[in-house]
């Protein structure tokens, strides 16, 4: 499967679930992850097979639980918008009542603040370890 160029530009690959590629958005304002189902020409969740829909929901739930605990989130925002990137991808954004955009959506609210290479790498390692414990990596 080919990753959309915008996702390629904006993200770092964390790992792979059985169905989805796990990405980290390069914006340190929020811990922000994306699941991209590894299926060609899919724009909407309902276009996935029923088995893949169930797998995506499972992966999303496990990811949300992990990031909620790992980052002590006040809220996890989960969305599959696709307005800018038509390839099906599901955002998982850790939100805090004290973050720069609260309570508004994160899109376009404040400029992205890229991670340093070390911070990005450390965050990816942290997530791989957490997900390995859940036996998904």
CORHUSUL-V770583 format. One record per backbone hydrogen bond with DSSP energy under -1.0 kcal/mol. NH is the residue of the N-H (numbers start at 1). CO is the residue of the C=O. If there is no record, write none. Layout:
{{NH;CO} {NH;CO}}
This chain:
{{8;4} {9;5} {10;6} {11;7} {12;24} {14;22} {15;22} {17;20} {21;36} {22;15} {23;34} {24;12} {25;32} {26;10} {27;25} {28;113} {30;27} {33;92} {34;23} {35;90} {36;21} {38;19} {39;37} {47;44} {48;45} {53;49} {54;50} {55;51} {56;52} {57;53} {58;54} {59;55} {60;56} {61;57} {62;58} {63;59} {64;60} {65;61} {66;62} {67;63} {68;64} {69;65} {70;66} {71;67} {73;68} {74;95} {75;95} {77;93} {79;91} {88;42} {90;35} {91;79} {92;33} {93;77} {94;31} {95;75} {99;96} {104;101} {109;106} {120;116} {121;117} {122;118} {123;119} {124;120} {125;121} {126;122} {127;123} {128;124} {129;125} {130;126} {131;127} {132;128} {133;129} {135;132} {136;131}}
